[in-house]
Amino acid sequence: MTETYEQILEIVAENPGATVEEITDLAHDRGITDTDISGVLSKAVNNDDLLEFDGRYWVMRTGNYRFHQYDHPET
């Protein structure tokens, strides 16, 4: 994965439910110059790294972003 891809995943993980516009603004604030943020988001959704619903994005809890312990109240 590219550095920009990983940076976008980090932004979404830190800002769950962010829109494309919000993610783009946050990316520019961090010095990410990639102009195809929506393309990166689409690729991440296709890779099952992000979930998109109603124009908002959430990171899937896998890899770096997974919980170290399942926190379901019935476990």
C-alpha positions as CSV (number, residue, x, y, z in Angstrom):
1,M,0.0,0.0,0.0
2,T,1.1,3.5,-0.6
3,E,2.0,6.0,2.0
4,T,-1.0,8.2,1.1
5,Y,-3.3,5.2,1.5
6,E,-2.0,4.5,5.0
7,Q,-2.2,8.1,6.0
8,I,-5.8,8.3,4.8
9,L,-6.7,5.2,6.9
10,E,-5.1,6.9,9.9
11,I,-7.2,10.0,9.3
12,V,-10.4,8.0,9.1
13,A,-9.5,6.0,12.2
14,E,-9.0,9.2,14.1
15,N,-12.2,10.8,12.7
16,P,-14.9,8.1,12.4
17,G,-17.9,9.1,10.3
18,A,-16.0,11.8,8.4
19,T,-17.2,12.9,4.9
20,V,-14.9,13.1,1.9
21,E,-14.7,16.9,2.3
22,E,-13.7,16.5,5.9
23,I,-11.1,13.9,5.1
24,T,-9.7,16.0,2.3
25,D,-9.4,19.0,4.6
26,L,-7.7,16.9,7.3
27,A,-5.3,15.4,4.7
28,H,-4.3,18.8,3.4
29,D,-3.7,20.0,7.0
30,R,-1.3,17.1,7.4
31,G,0.5,18.0,4.2
32,I,-0.9,15.2,2.0
33,T,-0.8,16.6,-1.5
34,D,-2.6,13.7,-3.3
35,T,-5.5,15.2,-5.1
36,D,-7.4,11.9,-5.6
37,I,-8.5,11.4,-2.0
38,S,-11.9,10.1,-3.2
39,G,-10.1,7.5,-5.3
40,V,-8.0,6.4,-2.3
41,L,-11.2,6.1,-0.3
42,S,-12.9,4.0,-3.0
43,K,-9.9,1.7,-3.1
44,A,-9.9,1.4,0.7
45,V,-13.6,0.5,0.6
46,N,-13.0,-2.1,-2.1
47,N,-10.2,-3.5,-0.1
48,D,-12.5,-3.8,3.0
49,D,-10.3,-1.4,4.9
50,L,-13.0,1.2,5.1
51,L,-16.8,1.1,5.4
52,E,-18.8,3.8,3.6
53,F,-22.4,4.5,4.5
54,D,-24.4,7.6,3.7
55,G,-21.4,9.5,2.5
56,R,-19.4,8.9,5.7
57,Y,-16.4,6.7,6.3
58,W,-15.3,4.4,9.1
59,V,-12.2,2.3,9.3
60,M,-12.8,-1.5,9.6
61,R,-11.4,-2.9,12.9
62,T,-8.7,-5.1,11.4
63,G,-4.9,-4.9,11.3
64,N,-3.6,-1.8,13.0
65,Y,-7.1,-0.7,14.0
66,R,-8.5,-3.9,15.6
67,F,-9.1,-4.2,19.3
68,H,-6.6,-6.3,21.2
69,Q,-9.6,-7.8,23.1
70,Y,-13.2,-8.3,22.0
71,D,-15.2,-5.9,24.0
72,H,-18.7,-7.3,23.6
73,P,-20.7,-7.1,26.9
74,E,-21.7,-10.7,26.8
75,T,-18.2,-12.1,26.7
